[in-house]
Amino acid sequence: MANEGAPRITTARVAEKAGVSLGSLYQHFPDKAAILLRPQSDEWRKTSHQWAAILGDATKRPLERLRHLVHVFIRSECDEANIRVALDDAAPLYRDAPEAREARAEGDRAIEPFMREALSGATDETRELTGDLIFTTLSAVGKSFSETPRTVAEIEDHADAMADMFCAYLKTHNHRL
């Protein structure tokens, strides 16, 4: 998929590459969309668990956790750029599937407790808006940034700048950070 893109994926080619019959493949995946959803869903879950672990690490202050998350995420986006582009191309096939909605909801559940802690004095609306702006921006900028091959130094500099920006934004809502 990373080499040829999602449009070239067919159930027959997947079955051939997997060394199984087409009938066996259909027992596990009813169609092409289900085949393409699996790696994307797995990636969303992996990212959600990673975010939950980093943001939930009570041994570090909230801003340290956010900085760490930004660095891990940006590195991951750059490392996985080829496969992500292929999965994004296939997204219209599975974007509204229940599994896709649940995987995205898992990510939201990882962010909410962190935002409650980081902005304990803010209203629910402020925490929700702030979390949405930070994590939507992180995802969009991470995707855009990773579309061009980057050096390790460029990745670290970009992640530092994004983390600085997010931390400054959080501080505008909570001066105790």
Phi, psi and chi 1 to 4 in degrees:
 res  aa     phi    psi   chi1   chi2   chi3   chi4
   1 MET       -  -41.8 -175.1  164.1   37.9      -
   2 ALA   -65.0  -33.0      -      -      -      -
   3 ASN   -82.6  -36.7  -66.5  -27.7      -      -
   4 GLU  -113.7  -13.1  -61.4  177.2   21.9      -
   5 GLY    87.9  157.5      -      -      -      -
   6 ALA   -62.6  -37.3      -      -      -      -
   7 PRO   -59.8  -26.8  -26.2   34.8      -      -
   8 ARG   -83.9   -7.5  -61.5 -119.8    1.2 -155.0
   9 ILE   -75.5  130.3  -60.5  -69.3      -      -
  10 THR  -130.0  157.7   65.0      -      -      -
  11 THR   -62.3  -36.1   52.7      -      -      -
  12 ALA   -64.7  -41.8      -      -      -      -
  13 ARG   -67.4  -39.4  -71.7 -176.0   72.5 -161.3
  14 VAL   -63.1  -45.8  170.9      -      -      -
  15 ALA   -60.2  -43.6      -      -      -      -
  16 GLU   -62.0  -48.2  179.2 -176.0  -33.8      -
  17 LYS   -63.3  -35.0  -70.1  -82.2 -174.0 -172.8
  18 ALA   -80.7  -12.9      -      -      -      -
  19 GLY    72.6   32.1      -      -      -      -
  20 VAL  -126.1  162.4  -60.4      -      -      -
  21 SER   -74.1  158.2   71.4      -      -      -
  22 LEU   -59.8  -38.9 -163.1   53.3      -      -
  23 GLY   -61.6  -41.4      -      -      -      -
  24 SER   -63.8  -41.4  -67.1      -      -      -
  25 LEU   -60.3  -44.6 -179.1   70.5      -      -
  26 TYR   -65.8  -19.9  -79.5  124.2      -      -
  27 GLN   -68.0  -27.8  -72.4  178.3   -9.9      -
  28 HIS  -104.3  -29.1  -61.2  -77.8      -      -
  29 PHE  -134.3  112.6  -60.0   99.0      -      -
  30 PRO   -69.4  -21.6   21.8  -29.2      -      -
  31 ASP  -162.5  179.1   54.5   25.0      -      -
  32 LYS   -61.1  -39.8  178.1  179.2  172.4  174.6
  33 ALA   -59.0  -40.8      -      -      -      -
  34 ALA   -66.1  -36.2      -      -      -      -
  35 ILE   -64.6  -44.7  -66.8  169.0      -      -
  36 LEU   -73.4  -29.2  -64.6  172.2      -      -
  37 LEU   -66.8  -36.0  173.6   59.2      -      -
  38 ARG   -55.8  -54.4  177.0   61.6   61.1   83.9
  39 PRO   -64.6  -34.6   14.7  -23.1      -      -
  40 GLN   -67.4  -45.3 -179.6   62.7   77.0      -
  41 SER   -61.7  -42.3 -174.1      -      -      -
  42 ASP   -61.0  -41.5  -69.9  -11.6      -      -
  43 GLU   -66.0  -43.0  175.4   59.4   25.6      -
  44 TRP   -61.3  -42.5  -78.7  -30.8      -      -
  45 ARG   -65.5  -43.9  -77.6 -167.1  173.4   78.6
  46 LYS   -59.2  -46.2  179.5 -176.3  127.6 -156.3
  47 THR   -63.6  -42.9  -60.9      -      -      -
  48 SER   -61.1  -43.4  -65.7      -      -      -
  49 HIS   -66.2  -39.7  -70.6  124.9      -      -
  50 GLN   -63.7  -45.8 -176.7 -179.4   55.6      -
  51 TRP   -62.3  -43.3  -74.1   25.4      -      -
  52 ALA   -61.0  -41.8      -      -      -      -
  53 ALA   -65.5  -44.8      -      -      -      -
  54 ILE   -69.5  -49.6  -67.7  169.0      -      -
  55 LEU   -70.9  -23.5  -65.5  176.1      -      -
  56 GLY   -92.1    2.6      -      -      -      -
  57 ASP   -73.7   93.0 -178.3    0.4      -      -
  58 ALA   -69.2   -6.4      -      -      -      -
  59 THR   -78.1  -11.5   65.0      -      -      -
  60 LYS  -118.4  151.2  -65.1 -179.7 -179.8  159.3
  61 ARG   -69.1  154.0  -65.5 -178.9   46.6 -172.9
  62 PRO   -52.5  -42.8  -28.8   36.5      -      -
  63 LEU   -68.6  -33.1  -65.1 -176.7      -      -
  64 GLU   -63.8  -42.1  -68.5  175.7   80.0      -
  65 ARG   -63.4  -43.4  -72.4 -178.8 -106.4  163.4
  66 LEU   -63.5  -43.4 -177.8   57.0      -      -
  67 ARG   -59.8  -44.8  -67.8 -170.6   73.3   74.4
  68 HIS   -62.3  -44.4  179.2   62.7      -      -
  69 LEU   -59.6  -45.7  177.0   87.4      -      -
  70 VAL   -58.6  -46.6  169.6      -      -      -
  71 HIS   -62.8  -46.4  -82.5  -92.4      -      -
  72 VAL   -62.8  -43.9  167.0      -      -      -
  73 PHE   -66.0  -46.6 -175.8   75.4      -      -
  74 ILE   -63.7  -42.2  -64.3  -63.3      -      -
  75 ARG   -60.4  -44.4  -83.3 -167.5  -55.5  -90.0
  76 SER   -62.6  -44.0  172.7      -      -      -
  77 GLU   -59.3  -42.0  -73.1  -69.5  -76.5      -
  78 CYS   -69.4  -40.3  -69.8      -      -      -
  79 ASP   -65.7  -32.3  -69.6  -15.0      -      -
  80 GLU  -110.0   20.1  -60.4  167.1   -3.2      -
  81 ALA   -57.9  -44.0      -      -      -      -
  82 ASN   -62.2  -47.8  -71.2  -16.4      -      -
  83 ILE   -70.6  -34.9 -168.0   69.3      -      -
  84 ARG   -64.5  -40.1 -167.1 -168.0   57.8  -98.4
  85 VAL   -61.2  -43.6  168.4      -      -      -
  86 ALA   -63.6  -41.7      -      -      -      -
  87 LEU   -67.5  -37.5  -70.7  170.8      -      -
  88 ASP   -62.9  -37.5  -74.6  -11.4      -      -
  89 ASP   -62.7  -31.8  -71.8  -16.0      -      -
  90 ALA   -88.2  -10.0      -      -      -      -
  91 ALA   -51.3  -39.3      -      -      -      -
  92 PRO   -57.9  -24.1  -25.6   34.3      -      -
  93 LEU   -73.4  -25.3  -64.1  171.9      -      -
  94 TYR  -135.1   -0.6   58.2   74.5      -      -
  95 ARG   -51.0  -38.4 -179.5  176.3  -68.9  131.8
  96 ASP   -98.6    9.3  -64.3  -37.0      -      -
  97 ALA   -66.2  146.5      -      -      -      -
  98 PRO   -55.2  -37.5  -22.0   29.5      -      -
  99 GLU   -63.7  -36.8  -61.0   91.6  -22.7      -
 100 ALA   -68.3  -43.7      -      -      -      -
 101 ARG   -62.6  -41.4  -75.0 -166.3  -58.1  -86.1
 102 GLU   -66.2  -41.0  175.5   54.2   31.2      -
 103 ALA   -63.1  -41.4      -      -      -      -
 104 ARG   -67.6  -36.7  -71.5 -170.8  -59.0  -91.6
 105 ALA   -63.9  -33.6      -      -      -      -
 106 GLU   -59.1  -40.8 -112.5 -176.6   84.4      -
 107 GLY   -62.9  -41.6      -      -      -      -
 108 ASP   -62.1  -39.4  -68.2  -18.1      -      -
 109 ARG   -66.5  -24.2  -71.3 -169.4  -66.4  -88.4
 110 ALA   -76.3  -30.6      -      -      -      -
 111 ILE   -82.2  -38.9  -64.2  165.4      -      -
 112 GLU   -54.9  -49.9  -70.3  169.2    9.4      -
 113 PRO   -63.0  -36.3  -11.7   18.5      -      -
 114 PHE   -62.5  -45.5  172.3   77.8      -      -
 115 MET   -65.4  -36.8  -66.8  -51.3  -60.5      -
 116 ARG   -61.4  -40.1  -86.5 -165.7  -53.0  -82.7
 117 GLU   -73.5  -48.6  179.0 -173.6   -3.6      -
 118 ALA   -64.5  -34.0      -      -      -      -
 119 LEU  -122.5   55.7  -62.0  178.8      -      -
 120 SER   -61.7  -27.3   59.6      -      -      -
 121 GLY   -91.8   -0.5      -      -      -      -
 122 ALA   -90.8  163.3      -      -      -      -
 123 THR   -74.0  161.9   65.5      -      -      -
 124 ASP   -57.9  -40.1  -70.9  -17.5      -      -
 125 GLU   -63.9  -42.2  -67.4   79.3   19.2      -
 126 THR   -65.0  -43.8  -63.5      -      -      -
 127 ARG   -62.3  -43.3  -77.3 -167.2  -63.9  -90.0
 128 GLU   -64.2  -46.9 -174.6  175.5  -23.9      -
 129 LEU   -62.9  -45.6  175.5   61.9      -      -
 130 THR   -62.5  -46.5  -57.4      -      -      -
 131 GLY   -61.2  -43.8      -      -      -      -
 132 ASP   -62.9  -44.8 -175.3   53.1      -      -
 133 LEU   -63.5  -44.8  -73.7  171.4      -      -
 134 ILE   -64.0  -51.2  -71.5  172.9      -      -
 135 PHE   -78.5  -27.5  -66.8  102.0      -      -
 136 THR   -69.7  -42.2  -60.6      -      -      -
 137 THR   -64.2  -44.4  -58.5      -      -      -
 138 LEU   -57.1  -47.2  178.1   60.0      -      -
 139 SER   -64.6  -47.2  -65.7      -      -      -
 140 ALA   -66.8  -45.4      -      -      -      -
 141 VAL   -70.4  -38.8  172.9      -      -      -
 142 GLY   -59.3  -43.6      -      -      -      -
 143 LYS   -63.2  -50.0  176.8 -175.8  177.7 -153.3
 144 SER   -61.6  -46.4  174.7      -      -      -
 145 PHE   -61.2  -39.3  177.9   75.2      -      -
 146 SER   -79.3   -5.0   67.5      -      -      -
 147 GLU   -72.3  -15.1  -71.3  173.7   -7.8      -
 148 THR  -113.6  133.6  -58.7      -      -      -
 149 PRO   -57.2  137.4  -24.1   33.7      -      -
 150 ARG  -128.1  152.3  -53.9  -68.4 -179.2  163.0
 151 THR   -81.3  164.5   66.4      -      -      -
 152 VAL   -59.0  -41.3  171.1      -      -      -
 153 ALA   -63.5  -42.5      -      -      -      -
 154 GLU   -62.8  -41.0  -72.1  173.7  -44.1      -
 155 ILE   -63.3  -46.5  -67.4  167.3      -      -
 156 GLU   -64.4  -42.8  -67.4  -58.2  -50.7      -
 157 ASP   -62.4  -43.5  -72.0  -13.3      -      -
 158 HIS   -64.9  -45.0 -166.1   79.4      -      -
 159 ALA   -63.1  -41.0      -      -      -      -
 160 ASP   -60.3  -45.6  -83.9  -23.6      -      -
 161 ALA   -63.9  -42.9      -      -      -      -
 162 MET   -65.2  -43.4  -76.3 -168.0   71.6      -
 163 ALA   -62.2  -42.0      -      -      -      -
 164 ASP   -58.5  -44.8  -70.7  -13.5      -      -
 165 MET   -62.8  -47.2 -179.3  179.7   70.7      -
 166 PHE   -65.1  -41.6  -66.5  146.8      -      -
 167 CYS   -64.5  -40.9  -70.7      -      -      -
 168 ALA   -62.9  -40.6      -      -      -      -
 169 TYR   -64.3  -43.6 -178.4   59.1      -      -
 170 LEU   -61.4  -39.5  -85.8  179.4      -      -
 171 LYS   -62.9  -27.9  -74.6  178.6 -177.0  179.3
 172 THR   -68.2  -20.5   65.9      -      -      -
 173 HIS  -101.3  -13.3  -66.0  -65.2      -      -
 174 ASN  -152.5  100.6 -170.2   -9.5      -      -
 175 HIS   -74.1   -7.1  -61.0  -71.9      -      -
 176 ARG   -82.3   -8.9  -67.4  176.1  -71.7  165.6
 177 LEU   -71.0      -  -67.2  171.9      -      -
